[in-house]
Amino acid sequence: MDLIDGLNKKYPGAQAWAFGDSPEMANALAALVVKGVKTASCCSLASFNADDAAPGPGSYHIILNGQGAPVCVIRIVSLRLVRFSEVTEAFARKEGEGDLSLDYWREEHKAFFTREGVYADDMELVAEEFVVVEVL
């Protein structure tokens, strides 16, 4: 039995996934989660709706690094809709990236959502906050 199978037994229904859109980004963001710096994330409402296994409050998720290895388990504590243009400095800080500023958050997330092909200043995002329940 591999580690993910064991975690699925411990956290029934947990999905295994990586942050970002590259192995480098997955490694960097997973490290921030493990350190407790990153306690929030977001995705486009379109990608959330397209995901059959979209997270809900209370759900567990196995976070993978860029090589597909599990590094921790998180639990979603809140989900809310927010427009890209209405993301706050406080939420940007919880995302834990770069210099923790809203300007940095906007620049990096605009680039990410542009690569995803969905960027618009008024696009709806699903903003999630989470806690780490186990570091592996």
Buried (B, 14 or more C-beta within 10 A) or exposed (E): EEEBEEBBEEBEEBBBEBBBEEEEBBBBBBBBBBEEBBBBBBBBBBBBEEEEEBBEEEBBBBBBBBEEEBBBBBBBEEBEEBEBEEBEEEBBBBBBBEEBEBEBBBEBBBEBBEEEEBBEEEBBBBBBBBEBEBEE
